[in-house]
Amino acid sequence: MKKLIITLTCMGSFATSVAFAQKAPAVIQTDTFAKTATDFRSYWYRGLAEMNRFEVQQSRYGEMHEGELVAIFVTEDFLKTKQVKHDSGPKTDAVPIMKMLAYRHFSTGIYPYNLTTTAFVPVKEGKISKLSFSQTDWCGQVFSQFNRNEKGFNVESRSYFQSEGDQDFKIGDAVLEDELWTRLRLNPKKLPTGTFDAVPSMQFLRLNHKEAKVYTAKAKTEEKVVRDFLKAPASAYTISFEDLGRTLTLYYEPAFPYRILAFEEVAPAIFNPKGGEPEVLTTRGVLAESIMLDYWNKHTNADSGYRKSLGLKPL
């Protein structure tokens, strides 16, 4: 009899846990939060992160694949000398940074791709201090890290491909395309325009096995851009690399907090499955959900309901 009681108790507890996990808890929508936080400090220094989920159509192998991007923006203290997040000890060497963590995943055929980009940009200086990128798929792993020095960047590159292997090298001072998402959130008016030196997105370089180096870039900003996938006119920032045939456009709110509403990446496919020259394809992501949450505190089984709040697919 005791065993029966124990079994029923466990089952009851399990059923409650599952029911809670499937329920979407109340969260703060970014639209609501922005109405009560109209300046930088009141928006970004409340101990919450902005979490954005984009529905993505990802080009790969000459075809389009459904995917998802979660872009998280949050402020932290960053140690300039060690170039890591401060988590203990004195803050004498710490500066406030805005961190973007962008996690993109999609599948091609049977196997998945997981791509993570992390950019650390000082709030006051506005130029990136550190960038890391990793890619995992069922063939292996690759990793890249850029650390700013006095003349540019120290770069570490690791890959399971023979042609890429393990490399350590330096790159002169240049804009990293991957920092532009964060710099836009800080102040879109300070984004670089015209012609300048830039390193393209590490995601693009890694997926297409291109060398991580400085290329010539051109960029411009447009106002009141209308697209059928946008709910309202938006501002747009476009950076292009003629030598690579690649263009990135970020569509964003014209007013603070300058949320990114959509993005488009236009580039030739790796190959054309129909034969001939690779066709140019457009990867597009559109903002589907945006919430404010101290996600680092939401790590219990019961907190899995927050995934539903963000609209994430079940694991």
C-alpha positions in Angstrom: 0.0 0.0 0.0 2.8 2.4 0.8 4.4 1.7 -2.6 1.1 2.6 -4.3 0.8 5.9 -2.4 4.4 6.8 -3.3 3.8 6.0 -6.9 0.6 8.1 -7.1 2.4 11.0 -5.4 5.2 11.0 -7.9 2.8 10.8 -10.8 0.8 13.7 -9.5 4.0 15.8 -9.1 5.1 14.9 -12.6 1.8 15.8 -14.1 1.8 19.2 -12.4 5.4 19.9 -13.6 4.5 19.0 -17.2 1.4 21.2 -17.1 3.4 24.2 -15.7 6.1 23.7 -18.3 3.6 23.9 -21.1 2.0 27.1 -19.8 3.5 30.3 -21.0 4.1 32.5 -17.9 3.5 36.2 -17.9 6.5 38.2 -19.3 7.2 41.8 -20.1 6.8 42.5 -23.8 9.4 44.8 -25.2 6.8 47.1 -26.7 5.3 47.6 -23.2 8.7 47.9 -21.5 9.9 50.6 -24.0 6.9 52.9 -23.1 8.1 53.1 -19.5 11.8 53.3 -20.4 12.4 56.1 -22.9 16.2 56.6 -22.4 19.2 54.3 -22.6 19.8 53.9 -18.8 16.2 53.2 -17.9 15.9 50.7 -20.7 19.2 48.8 -20.5 20.1 49.0 -16.8 17.1 47.3 -15.1 18.7 43.9 -14.7 16.8 42.4 -17.7 17.9 41.3 -21.2 16.1 41.9 -24.4 15.4 38.6 -26.1 14.3 38.5 -29.8 13.2 35.6 -31.8 13.4 35.8 -35.6 11.8 33.4 -38.0 14.4 32.7 -40.7 14.5 31.5 -44.2 18.2 30.4 -44.5 19.9 29.8 -47.8 22.3 26.8 -47.9 23.4 24.5 -50.7 21.3 26.3 -53.3 18.1 25.9 -51.4 16.1 27.6 -48.6 15.7 26.1 -45.2 13.5 27.1 -42.3 15.4 28.3 -39.2 15.3 30.4 -36.1 17.5 33.1 -34.7 17.5 34.2 -31.0 19.3 37.5 -30.6 19.9 38.6 -27.0 21.0 42.1 -26.1 22.1 42.8 -22.5 24.5 45.1 -20.7 27.3 43.8 -18.5 30.6 44.8 -16.9 33.6 43.8 -19.1 37.3 43.6 -18.0 39.3 45.5 -20.6 42.7 43.8 -19.8 41.5 40.2 -19.7 38.7 40.8 -22.2 36.1 38.7 -20.3 32.9 39.4 -18.4 33.5 40.6 -14.8 32.0 38.1 -12.3 34.0 38.7 -9.1 36.7 40.9 -7.5 37.4 44.6 -8.0 35.9 46.5 -11.0 38.8 48.9 -11.4 39.4 47.6 -15.0 35.8 47.1 -15.9 33.8 49.0 -18.5 30.0 48.7 -19.3 29.4 46.9 -22.5 26.5 45.8 -24.5 26.7 42.1 -25.4 24.9 40.5 -28.3 24.5 36.8 -28.3 23.0 35.6 -31.6 22.1 31.9 -31.7 20.9 30.7 -35.2 20.0 27.1 -36.0 18.6 25.4 -39.1 18.7 22.0 -40.8 19.8 20.9 -44.2 18.4 17.5 -45.0 19.0 15.2 -42.0 21.6 17.2 -40.1 21.4 20.5 -38.2 23.6 23.6 -38.0 24.0 25.7 -34.9 25.8 29.0 -35.2 26.6 31.3 -32.2 28.0 34.8 -32.5 28.9 36.9 -29.4 29.9 40.5 -29.7 31.2 42.7 -26.8 30.9 46.4 -27.6 31.7 49.1 -25.0 28.8 51.4 -24.4 30.8 54.6 -24.5 33.5 53.8 -27.1 31.2 52.1 -29.6 33.8 49.9 -31.2 33.9 46.2 -30.6 36.4 44.8 -28.0 35.9 41.1 -28.6 34.0 38.8 -30.9 33.6 35.0 -30.8 31.9 32.7 -33.3 31.3 29.0 -33.2 29.6 26.6 -35.6 28.6 23.0 -34.9 27.1 20.6 -37.4 27.3 16.8 -37.9 30.6 17.2 -39.7 32.4 18.9 -36.9 33.1 22.2 -35.1 34.8 25.5 -36.0 35.6 28.4 -33.8 36.9 32.0 -34.2 37.8 34.7 -31.7 38.8 38.3 -32.3 40.4 40.3 -29.4 41.2 43.9 -29.9 44.8 45.1 -29.5 46.4 48.5 -30.0 46.7 48.0 -33.8 43.7 45.9 -34.6 42.8 42.3 -33.6 44.5 39.1 -32.5 42.6 36.3 -34.1 42.3 32.7 -33.2 40.8 30.3 -35.8 40.1 26.6 -35.3 38.6 24.2 -37.8 38.3 20.5 -38.5 38.9 21.2 -42.3 42.5 20.4 -43.5 42.5 23.6 -45.6 41.7 25.8 -42.6 43.1 23.9 -39.6 44.4 25.9 -36.5 45.6 29.4 -37.2 46.6 32.4 -35.1 47.1 35.7 -36.9 46.5 39.5 -36.7 44.2 41.8 -38.6 44.6 45.5 -38.8 42.0 47.9 -37.4 38.8 47.4 -39.3 35.0 47.2 -38.7 33.7 43.8 -37.9 30.4 43.2 -39.6 29.2 41.2 -36.7 29.6 44.2 -34.4 27.2 46.4 -36.4 24.0 44.8 -34.9 25.1 45.9 -31.4 26.4 49.3 -32.5 23.0 49.9 -34.2 21.3 49.3 -30.8 23.7 51.8 -29.1 23.2 54.6 -31.7 22.4 54.0 -35.3 23.6 57.5 -36.2 27.1 56.5 -35.4 27.2 53.5 -37.8 29.9 53.7 -40.4 28.8 54.8 -43.8 30.6 55.3 -47.2 33.6 53.2 -48.1 35.7 51.6 -45.3 37.6 48.4 -44.4 35.6 45.6 -42.8 35.7 41.9 -42.0 32.5 40.2 -43.2 30.3 38.2 -40.9 32.1 35.1 -39.5 29.0 33.1 -40.2 29.2 33.9 -43.9 33.0 33.4 -44.0 32.8 30.0 -42.2 29.9 28.6 -44.1 31.5 29.6 -47.5 35.1 28.7 -46.5 36.3 32.3 -47.2 39.4 33.8 -45.6 38.9 35.9 -42.6 40.5 39.2 -43.7 39.8 42.8 -44.4 37.6 43.5 -47.5 36.4 46.8 -48.9 32.9 47.6 -47.7 30.3 50.2 -48.6 27.4 51.2 -46.3 24.4 53.5 -46.3 21.4 54.3 -44.2 17.9 54.8 -45.5 14.8 56.2 -43.8 11.1 55.2 -44.1 11.8 52.0 -46.0 8.7 49.9 -46.9 8.9 46.1 -47.3 6.0 43.6 -47.5 7.4 41.7 -44.5 7.5 44.8 -42.3 4.4 45.9 -40.4 5.4 49.6 -40.8 8.0 51.8 -42.5 11.4 51.3 -40.9 15.0 52.6 -41.1 17.5 50.4 -42.9 21.3 50.1 -42.7 22.9 48.2 -45.6 26.5 47.1 -45.9 27.8 45.5 -49.1 31.0 43.7 -50.1 31.4 43.9 -53.9 34.3 41.4 -54.0 32.1 38.8 -52.3 28.8 39.7 -54.0 27.3 39.9 -50.5 25.0 42.4 -48.9 23.5 42.6 -45.4 20.5 44.9 -44.6 19.3 45.5 -41.1 15.8 47.0 -40.8 15.2 48.7 -37.5 12.9 51.0 -35.5 13.7 54.7 -36.3 13.2 55.6 -32.7 14.7 54.4 -29.4 15.3 51.5 -28.5 16.0 50.9 -32.2 14.9 47.2 -32.2 16.0 45.2 -35.2 12.8 44.2 -37.0 14.2 42.1 -39.8 17.4 41.4 -41.7 18.3 40.2 -45.2 21.6 38.6 -46.4 22.1 38.4 -50.1 24.9 36.3 -51.4 25.7 33.6 -54.1 25.0 30.1 -53.0 27.9 27.7 -52.5 26.8 25.8 -55.6 23.8 25.6 -57.9 22.2 22.1 -57.6 20.8 22.6 -61.1 24.3 23.2 -62.5 25.9 26.3 -63.9 26.9 29.4 -61.9 25.7 29.6 -58.3 22.5 31.6 -58.1 22.1 34.5 -55.7 19.9 33.7 -52.7 18.4 35.9 -50.0 18.4 34.8 -46.3 15.7 36.6 -44.4 14.8 36.8 -40.8 11.7 38.6 -39.4 11.2 39.5 -35.8 8.4 37.3 -34.4 8.6 37.9 -30.6 10.5 40.2 -28.3 10.5 40.1 -24.5 12.4 41.4 -21.5 13.6 38.7 -19.1 16.4 37.9 -16.6 16.8 34.6 -18.5 19.9 33.6 -16.5 17.7 33.1 -13.5 15.2 30.9 -15.4 17.0 27.6 -15.4 14.7 25.1 -13.6 12.4 22.6 -15.3 9.4 24.8 -14.2 10.9 27.7 -16.1 10.7 25.9 -19.4 7.4 27.7 -19.9 9.3 30.8 -20.8 10.3 29.1 -24.0 6.7 29.2 -25.1 6.5 32.9 -24.2 9.3 33.5 -26.7 7.7 31.2 -29.2 10.6 28.8 -29.3 10.1 25.3 -30.8 10.2 22.3 -28.4 13.6 20.8 -27.9 
